[in-house]
Amino acid sequence: MSNSIWLAIGLVLVVEGLGPLLAPQGWRSMVSQLSEQPDNQLRRIGGCLVVAGAVIAFMVS
């Protein structure tokens, strides 16, 4: 893997870790609310995140 992929993975881990580090109670509440959502809603959220990430990656490169 190239260095830029490792950098991207590291940045994702940093961003993902900020929620539980800075606001553990709010993060726990958010995860609890997400777990109660129907599968179709979660698929839409995941799809939007994938599209947003692809657009950002395309614009940066």
PyMOL Python script that loads the backbone (N, CA, C, O; Angstrom):
from pymol import cmd

cmd.read_pdbstr("""\
ATOM      1  N   MET A   1       0.838  -1.189   0.000  1.00  0.00           N
ATOM      2  CA  MET A   1       0.000   0.000   0.000  1.00  0.00           C
ATOM      3  C   MET A   1       0.877   1.243   0.000  1.00  0.00           C
ATOM      4  O   MET A   1       1.966   1.267   0.572  1.00  0.00           O
ATOM      5  N   SER A   2       0.373   2.252  -0.647  1.00  0.00           N
ATOM      6  CA  SER A   2       1.155   3.483  -0.691  1.00  0.00           C
ATOM      7  C   SER A   2       0.995   4.258   0.614  1.00  0.00           C
ATOM      8  O   SER A   2       0.084   4.008   1.403  1.00  0.00           O
ATOM      9  N   ASN A   3       1.894   5.191   0.813  1.00  0.00           N
ATOM     10  CA  ASN A   3       1.864   5.988   2.042  1.00  0.00           C
ATOM     11  C   ASN A   3       0.588   6.797   2.175  1.00  0.00           C
ATOM     12  O   ASN A   3       0.111   7.008   3.290  1.00  0.00           O
ATOM     13  N   SER A   4       0.021   7.256   1.062  1.00  0.00           N
ATOM     14  CA  SER A   4      -1.188   8.075   1.151  1.00  0.00           C
ATOM     15  C   SER A   4      -2.388   7.276   1.657  1.00  0.00           C
ATOM     16  O   SER A   4      -3.260   7.822   2.333  1.00  0.00           O
ATOM     17  N   ILE A   5      -2.431   5.980   1.326  1.00  0.00           N
ATOM     18  CA  ILE A   5      -3.525   5.152   1.840  1.00  0.00           C
ATOM     19  C   ILE A   5      -3.385   4.975   3.347  1.00  0.00           C
ATOM     20  O   ILE A   5      -4.370   5.052   4.081  1.00  0.00           O
ATOM     21  N   TRP A   6      -2.164   4.738   3.804  1.00  0.00           N
ATOM     22  CA  TRP A   6      -1.949   4.614   5.247  1.00  0.00           C
ATOM     23  C   TRP A   6      -2.269   5.926   5.964  1.00  0.00           C
ATOM     24  O   TRP A   6      -2.818   5.914   7.066  1.00  0.00           O
ATOM     25  N   LEU A   7      -1.932   7.044   5.348  1.00  0.00           N
ATOM     26  CA  LEU A   7      -2.262   8.347   5.917  1.00  0.00           C
ATOM     27  C   LEU A   7      -3.772   8.517   6.010  1.00  0.00           C
ATOM     28  O   LEU A   7      -4.280   8.997   7.024  1.00  0.00           O
ATOM     29  N   ALA A   8      -4.493   8.128   4.962  1.00  0.00           N
ATOM     30  CA  ALA A   8      -5.957   8.238   4.966  1.00  0.00           C
ATOM     31  C   ALA A   8      -6.564   7.362   6.059  1.00  0.00           C
ATOM     32  O   ALA A   8      -7.476   7.794   6.765  1.00  0.00           O
ATOM     33  N   ILE A   9      -6.067   6.140   6.203  1.00  0.00           N
ATOM     34  CA  ILE A   9      -6.580   5.242   7.244  1.00  0.00           C
ATOM     35  C   ILE A   9      -6.310   5.835   8.627  1.00  0.00           C
ATOM     36  O   ILE A   9      -7.172   5.794   9.505  1.00  0.00           O
ATOM     37  N   GLY A  10      -5.125   6.379   8.813  1.00  0.00           N
ATOM     38  CA  GLY A  10      -4.797   7.011  10.096  1.00  0.00           C
ATOM     39  C   GLY A  10      -5.699   8.187  10.405  1.00  0.00           C
ATOM     40  O   GLY A  10      -6.145   8.344  11.542  1.00  0.00           O
ATOM     41  N   LEU A  11      -5.976   9.018   9.406  1.00  0.00           N
ATOM     42  CA  LEU A  11      -6.856  10.163   9.632  1.00  0.00           C
ATOM     43  C   LEU A  11      -8.286   9.728   9.938  1.00  0.00           C
ATOM     44  O   LEU A  11      -8.958  10.349  10.762  1.00  0.00           O
ATOM     45  N   VAL A  12      -8.753   8.674   9.288  1.00  0.00           N
ATOM     46  CA  VAL A  12     -10.083   8.150   9.594  1.00  0.00           C
ATOM     47  C   VAL A  12     -10.143   7.682  11.044  1.00  0.00           C
ATOM     48  O   VAL A  12     -11.117   7.954  11.746  1.00  0.00           O
ATOM     49  N   LEU A  13      -9.114   6.985  11.491  1.00  0.00           N
ATOM     50  CA  LEU A  13      -9.091   6.522  12.879  1.00  0.00           C
ATOM     51  C   LEU A  13      -9.068   7.687  13.864  1.00  0.00           C
ATOM     52  O   LEU A  13      -9.717   7.622  14.907  1.00  0.00           O
ATOM     53  N   VAL A  14      -8.334   8.742  13.549  1.00  0.00           N
ATOM     54  CA  VAL A  14      -8.306   9.925  14.420  1.00  0.00           C
ATOM     55  C   VAL A  14      -9.693  10.549  14.505  1.00  0.00           C
ATOM     56  O   VAL A  14     -10.174  10.855  15.596  1.00  0.00           O
ATOM     57  N   VAL A  15     -10.335  10.736  13.353  1.00  0.00           N
ATOM     58  CA  VAL A  15     -11.657  11.370  13.338  1.00  0.00           C
ATOM     59  C   VAL A  15     -12.679  10.492  14.053  1.00  0.00           C
ATOM     60  O   VAL A  15     -13.508  10.997  14.810  1.00  0.00           O
ATOM     61  N   GLU A  16     -12.626   9.184  13.818  1.00  0.00           N
ATOM     62  CA  GLU A  16     -13.568   8.271  14.467  1.00  0.00           C
ATOM     63  C   GLU A  16     -13.349   8.231  15.981  1.00  0.00           C
ATOM     64  O   GLU A  16     -14.301   8.028  16.734  1.00  0.00           O
ATOM     65  N   GLY A  17     -12.134   8.417  16.424  1.00  0.00           N
ATOM     66  CA  GLY A  17     -11.834   8.360  17.847  1.00  0.00           C
ATOM     67  C   GLY A  17     -12.169   9.626  18.612  1.00  0.00           C
ATOM     68  O   GLY A  17     -12.236   9.604  19.841  1.00  0.00           O
ATOM     69  N   LEU A  18     -12.380  10.728  17.910  1.00  0.00           N
ATOM     70  CA  LEU A  18     -12.666  11.986  18.598  1.00  0.00           C
ATOM     71  C   LEU A  18     -13.997  11.957  19.348  1.00  0.00           C
ATOM     72  O   LEU A  18     -14.100  12.517  20.440  1.00  0.00           O
ATOM     73  N   GLY A  19     -15.002  11.319  18.785  1.00  0.00           N
ATOM     74  CA  GLY A  19     -16.320  11.263  19.433  1.00  0.00           C
ATOM     75  C   GLY A  19     -16.267  10.627  20.807  1.00  0.00           C
ATOM     76  O   GLY A  19     -16.639  11.270  21.788  1.00  0.00           O
ATOM     77  N   PRO A  20     -15.810   9.366  20.913  1.00  0.00           N
ATOM     78  CA  PRO A  20     -15.759   8.752  22.238  1.00  0.00           C
ATOM     79  C   PRO A  20     -14.744   9.402  23.175  1.00  0.00           C
ATOM     80  O   PRO A  20     -14.898   9.330  24.395  1.00  0.00           O
ATOM     81  N   LEU A  21     -13.718  10.031  22.628  1.00  0.00           N
ATOM     82  CA  LEU A  21     -12.719  10.680  23.478  1.00  0.00           C
ATOM     83  C   LEU A  21     -13.263  11.946  24.119  1.00  0.00           C
ATOM     84  O   LEU A  21     -13.092  12.164  25.319  1.00  0.00           O
ATOM     85  N   LEU A  22     -13.921  12.784  23.314  1.00  0.00           N
ATOM     86  CA  LEU A  22     -14.357  14.095  23.799  1.00  0.00           C
ATOM     87  C   LEU A  22     -15.740  14.091  24.432  1.00  0.00           C
ATOM     88  O   LEU A  22     -15.988  14.857  25.364  1.00  0.00           O
ATOM     89  N   ALA A  23     -16.646  13.250  23.951  1.00  0.00           N
ATOM     90  CA  ALA A  23     -18.014  13.235  24.472  1.00  0.00           C
ATOM     91  C   ALA A  23     -18.526  11.800  24.523  1.00  0.00           C
ATOM     92  O   ALA A  23     -19.359  11.416  23.702  1.00  0.00           O
ATOM     93  N   PRO A  24     -18.044  11.005  25.471  1.00  0.00           N
ATOM     94  CA  PRO A  24     -18.427   9.590  25.482  1.00  0.00           C
ATOM     95  C   PRO A  24     -19.927   9.365  25.689  1.00  0.00           C
ATOM     96  O   PRO A  24     -20.497   8.451  25.092  1.00  0.00           O
ATOM     97  N   GLN A  25     -20.563  10.171  26.511  1.00  0.00           N
ATOM     98  CA  GLN A  25     -21.996   9.985  26.754  1.00  0.00           C
ATOM     99  C   GLN A  25     -22.814  10.320  25.510  1.00  0.00           C
ATOM    100  O   GLN A  25     -23.738   9.583  25.165  1.00  0.00           O
ATOM    101  N   GLY A  26     -22.492  11.403  24.842  1.00  0.00           N
ATOM    102  CA  GLY A  26     -23.192  11.771  23.616  1.00  0.00           C
ATOM    103  C   GLY A  26     -22.939  10.760  22.508  1.00  0.00           C
ATOM    104  O   GLY A  26     -23.843  10.453  21.730  1.00  0.00           O
ATOM    105  N   TRP A  27     -21.715  10.241  22.430  1.00  0.00           N
ATOM    106  CA  TRP A  27     -21.379   9.233  21.429  1.00  0.00           C
ATOM    107  C   TRP A  27     -22.176   7.959  21.668  1.00  0.00           C
ATOM    108  O   TRP A  27     -22.690   7.353  20.728  1.00  0.00           O
ATOM    109  N   ARG A  28     -22.277   7.555  22.939  1.00  0.00           N
ATOM    110  CA  ARG A  28     -23.029   6.353  23.291  1.00  0.00           C
ATOM    111  C   ARG A  28     -24.502   6.524  22.933  1.00  0.00           C
ATOM    112  O   ARG A  28     -25.141   5.597  22.434  1.00  0.00           O
ATOM    113  N   SER A  29     -25.032   7.716  23.192  1.00  0.00           N
ATOM    114  CA  SER A  29     -26.429   8.003  22.853  1.00  0.00           C
ATOM    115  C   SER A  29     -26.653   7.938  21.349  1.00  0.00           C
ATOM    116  O   SER A  29     -27.656   7.388  20.893  1.00  0.00           O
ATOM    117  N   MET A  30     -25.725   8.496  20.574  1.00  0.00           N
ATOM    118  CA  MET A  30     -25.843   8.485  19.126  1.00  0.00           C
ATOM    119  C   MET A  30     -25.806   7.051  18.584  1.00  0.00           C
ATOM    120  O   MET A  30     -26.596   6.699  17.707  1.00  0.00           O
ATOM    121  N   VAL A  31     -24.902   6.234  19.098  1.00  0.00           N
ATOM    122  CA  VAL A  31     -24.800   4.848  18.648  1.00  0.00           C
ATOM    123  C   VAL A  31     -26.075   4.087  19.022  1.00  0.00           C
ATOM    124  O   VAL A  31     -26.554   3.255  18.252  1.00  0.00           O
ATOM    125  N   SER A  32     -26.609   4.370  20.186  1.00  0.00           N
ATOM    126  CA  SER A  32     -27.855   3.717  20.598  1.00  0.00           C
ATOM    127  C   SER A  32     -29.001   4.093  19.666  1.00  0.00           C
ATOM    128  O   SER A  32     -29.790   3.233  19.277  1.00  0.00           O
ATOM    129  N   GLN A  33     -29.098   5.365  19.307  1.00  0.00           N
ATOM    130  CA  GLN A  33     -30.154   5.804  18.390  1.00  0.00           C
ATOM    131  C   GLN A  33     -29.960   5.207  17.004  1.00  0.00           C
ATOM    132  O   GLN A  33     -30.936   4.833  16.354  1.00  0.00           O
ATOM    133  N   LEU A  34     -28.719   5.112  16.540  1.00  0.00           N
ATOM    134  CA  LEU A  34     -28.454   4.507  15.236  1.00  0.00           C
ATOM    135  C   LEU A  34     -28.839   3.031  15.210  1.00  0.00           C
ATOM    136  O   LEU A  34     -29.331   2.533  14.198  1.00  0.00           O
ATOM    137  N   SER A  35     -28.615   2.334  16.319  1.00  0.00           N
ATOM    138  CA  SER A  35     -28.921   0.903  16.353  1.00  0.00           C
ATOM    139  C   SER A  35     -30.418   0.640  16.282  1.00  0.00           C
ATOM    140  O   SER A  35     -30.834  -0.468  15.944  1.00  0.00           O
ATOM    141  N   GLU A  36     -31.232   1.642  16.593  1.00  0.00           N
ATOM    142  CA  GLU A  36     -32.683   1.484  16.549  1.00  0.00           C
ATOM    143  C   GLU A  36     -33.270   1.819  15.175  1.00  0.00           C
ATOM    144  O   GLU A  36     -34.463   1.611  14.952  1.00  0.00           O
ATOM    145  N   GLN A  37     -32.459   2.330  14.260  1.00  0.00           N
ATOM    146  CA  GLN A  37     -32.947   2.712  12.935  1.00  0.00           C
ATOM    147  C   GLN A  37     -33.184   1.466  12.074  1.00  0.00           C
ATOM    148  O   GLN A  37     -32.480   0.466  12.215  1.00  0.00           O
ATOM    149  N   PRO A  38     -34.173   1.532  11.187  1.00  0.00           N
ATOM    150  CA  PRO A  38     -34.391   0.406  10.274  1.00  0.00           C
ATOM    151  C   PRO A  38     -33.230   0.261   9.285  1.00  0.00           C
ATOM    152  O   PRO A  38     -32.484   1.208   9.036  1.00  0.00           O
ATOM    153  N   ASP A  39     -33.096  -0.951   8.728  1.00  0.00           N
ATOM    154  CA  ASP A  39     -31.985  -1.245   7.822  1.00  0.00           C
ATOM    155  C   ASP A  39     -31.934  -0.302   6.624  1.00  0.00           C
ATOM    156  O   ASP A  39     -30.851   0.127   6.226  1.00  0.00           O
ATOM    157  N   ASN A  40     -33.075   0.024   6.049  1.00  0.00           N
ATOM    158  CA  ASN A  40     -33.082   0.914   4.878  1.00  0.00           C
ATOM    159  C   ASN A  40     -32.525   2.287   5.212  1.00  0.00           C
ATOM    160  O   ASN A  40     -31.806   2.876   4.405  1.00  0.00           O
ATOM    161  N   GLN A  41     -32.849   2.801   6.386  1.00  0.00           N
ATOM    162  CA  GLN A  41     -32.335   4.106   6.805  1.00  0.00           C
ATOM    163  C   GLN A  41     -30.812   4.055   6.959  1.00  0.00           C
ATOM    164  O   GLN A  41     -30.110   4.975   6.538  1.00  0.00           O
ATOM    165  N   LEU A  42     -30.309   2.981   7.560  1.00  0.00           N
ATOM    166  CA  LEU A  42     -28.859   2.839   7.725  1.00  0.00           C
ATOM    167  C   LEU A  42     -28.167   2.707   6.377  1.00  0.00           C
ATOM    168  O   LEU A  42     -27.064   3.224   6.194  1.00  0.00           O
ATOM    169  N   ARG A  43     -28.801   2.020   5.430  1.00  0.00           N
ATOM    170  CA  ARG A  43     -28.215   1.903   4.092  1.00  0.00           C
ATOM    171  C   ARG A  43     -28.136   3.263   3.415  1.00  0.00           C
ATOM    172  O   ARG A  43     -27.146   3.571   2.751  1.00  0.00           O
ATOM    173  N   ARG A  44     -29.167   4.073   3.579  1.00  0.00           N
ATOM    174  CA  ARG A  44     -29.140   5.425   2.992  1.00  0.00           C
ATOM    175  C   ARG A  44     -28.021   6.255   3.602  1.00  0.00           C
ATOM    176  O   ARG A  44     -27.289   6.943   2.890  1.00  0.00           O
ATOM    177  N   ILE A  45     -27.892   6.190   4.915  1.00  0.00           N
ATOM    178  CA  ILE A  45     -26.833   6.937   5.597  1.00  0.00           C
ATOM    179  C   ILE A  45     -25.462   6.468   5.100  1.00  0.00           C
ATOM    180  O   ILE A  45     -24.597   7.285   4.781  1.00  0.00           O
ATOM    181  N   GLY A  46     -25.273   5.152   5.040  1.00  0.00           N
ATOM    182  CA  GLY A  46     -24.004   4.604   4.556  1.00  0.00           C
ATOM    183  C   GLY A  46     -23.726   5.000   3.118  1.00  0.00           C
ATOM    184  O   GLY A  46     -22.594   5.339   2.773  1.00  0.00           O
ATOM    185  N   GLY A  47     -24.750   4.961   2.278  1.00  0.00           N
ATOM    186  CA  GLY A  47     -24.585   5.355   0.882  1.00  0.00           C
ATOM    187  C   GLY A  47     -24.191   6.813   0.749  1.00  0.00           C
ATOM    188  O   GLY A  47     -23.317   7.158  -0.045  1.00  0.00           O
ATOM    189  N   CYS A  48     -24.835   7.663   1.525  1.00  0.00           N
ATOM    190  CA  CYS A  48     -24.492   9.096   1.491  1.00  0.00           C
ATOM    191  C   CYS A  48     -23.052   9.322   1.941  1.00  0.00           C
ATOM    192  O   CYS A  48     -22.343  10.145   1.362  1.00  0.00           O
ATOM    193  N   LEU A  49     -22.619   8.600   2.963  1.00  0.00           N
ATOM    194  CA  LEU A  49     -21.244   8.746   3.437  1.00  0.00           C
ATOM    195  C   LEU A  49     -20.246   8.272   2.380  1.00  0.00           C
ATOM    196  O   LEU A  49     -19.205   8.898   2.182  1.00  0.00           O
ATOM    197  N   VAL A  50     -20.560   7.181   1.710  1.00  0.00           N
ATOM    198  CA  VAL A  50     -19.671   6.678   0.657  1.00  0.00           C
ATOM    199  C   VAL A  50     -19.576   7.676  -0.489  1.00  0.00           C
ATOM    200  O   VAL A  50     -18.484   7.946  -0.987  1.00  0.00           O
ATOM    201  N   VAL A  51     -20.711   8.225  -0.910  1.00  0.00           N
ATOM    202  CA  VAL A  51     -20.707   9.198  -2.005  1.00  0.00           C
ATOM    203  C   VAL A  51     -19.951  10.455  -1.597  1.00  0.00           C
ATOM    204  O   VAL A  51     -19.161  10.987  -2.376  1.00  0.00           O
ATOM    205  N   ALA A  52     -20.188  10.931  -0.381  1.00  0.00           N
ATOM    206  CA  ALA A  52     -19.485  12.130   0.087  1.00  0.00           C
ATOM    207  C   ALA A  52     -17.985  11.892   0.130  1.00  0.00           C
ATOM    208  O   ALA A  52     -17.209  12.751  -0.288  1.00  0.00           O
ATOM    209  N   GLY A  53     -17.569  10.733   0.632  1.00  0.00           N
ATOM    210  CA  GLY A  53     -16.143  10.406   0.676  1.00  0.00           C
ATOM    211  C   GLY A  53     -15.534  10.300  -0.707  1.00  0.00           C
ATOM    212  O   GLY A  53     -14.409  10.749  -0.929  1.00  0.00           O
ATOM    213  N   ALA A  54     -16.273   9.705  -1.648  1.00  0.00           N
ATOM    214  CA  ALA A  54     -15.763   9.590  -3.021  1.00  0.00           C
ATOM    215  C   ALA A  54     -15.620  10.957  -3.672  1.00  0.00           C
ATOM    216  O   ALA A  54     -14.642  11.212  -4.375  1.00  0.00           O
ATOM    217  N   VAL A  55     -16.588  11.838  -3.443  1.00  0.00           N
ATOM    218  CA  VAL A  55     -16.518  13.193  -4.019  1.00  0.00           C
ATOM    219  C   VAL A  55     -15.326  13.949  -3.439  1.00  0.00           C
ATOM    220  O   VAL A  55     -14.597  14.613  -4.174  1.00  0.00           O
ATOM    221  N   ILE A  56     -15.126  13.853  -2.136  1.00  0.00           N
ATOM    222  CA  ILE A  56     -13.996  14.533  -1.500  1.00  0.00           C
ATOM    223  C   ILE A  56     -12.674  13.979  -2.031  1.00  0.00           C
ATOM    224  O   ILE A  56     -11.759  14.741  -2.343  1.00  0.00           O
ATOM    225  N   ALA A  57     -12.577  12.652  -2.132  1.00  0.00           N
ATOM    226  CA  ALA A  57     -11.350  12.044  -2.651  1.00  0.00           C
ATOM    227  C   ALA A  57     -11.099  12.467  -4.096  1.00  0.00           C
ATOM    228  O   ALA A  57      -9.957  12.723  -4.479  1.00  0.00           O
ATOM    229  N   PHE A  58     -12.156  12.540  -4.894  1.00  0.00           N
ATOM    230  CA  PHE A  58     -12.012  12.963  -6.294  1.00  0.00           C
ATOM    231  C   PHE A  58     -11.549  14.419  -6.378  1.00  0.00           C
ATOM    232  O   PHE A  58     -10.689  14.751  -7.193  1.00  0.00           O
ATOM    233  N   MET A  59     -12.110  15.275  -5.550  1.00  0.00           N
ATOM    234  CA  MET A  59     -11.757  16.696  -5.597  1.00  0.00           C
ATOM    235  C   MET A  59     -10.335  16.941  -5.092  1.00  0.00           C
ATOM    236  O   MET A  59      -9.661  17.858  -5.561  1.00  0.00           O
ATOM    237  N   VAL A  60      -9.884  16.142  -4.156  1.00  0.00           N
ATOM    238  CA  VAL A  60      -8.536  16.322  -3.616  1.00  0.00           C
ATOM    239  C   VAL A  60      -7.487  15.815  -4.601  1.00  0.00           C
ATOM    240  O   VAL A  60      -6.399  16.380  -4.709  1.00  0.00           O
ATOM    241  N   SER A  61      -7.824  14.753  -5.310  1.00  0.00           N
ATOM    242  CA  SER A  61      -6.821  14.161  -6.216  1.00  0.00           C
ATOM    243  C   SER A  61      -6.754  14.839  -7.560  1.00  0.00           C
ATOM    244  O   SER A  61      -5.957  14.443  -8.411  1.00  0.00           O
TER     245      SER A  61
END
""", "prot")
cmd.dss("prot")
cmd.show_as("cartoon", "prot")
cmd.util.cbc("prot")
cmd.orient("prot")
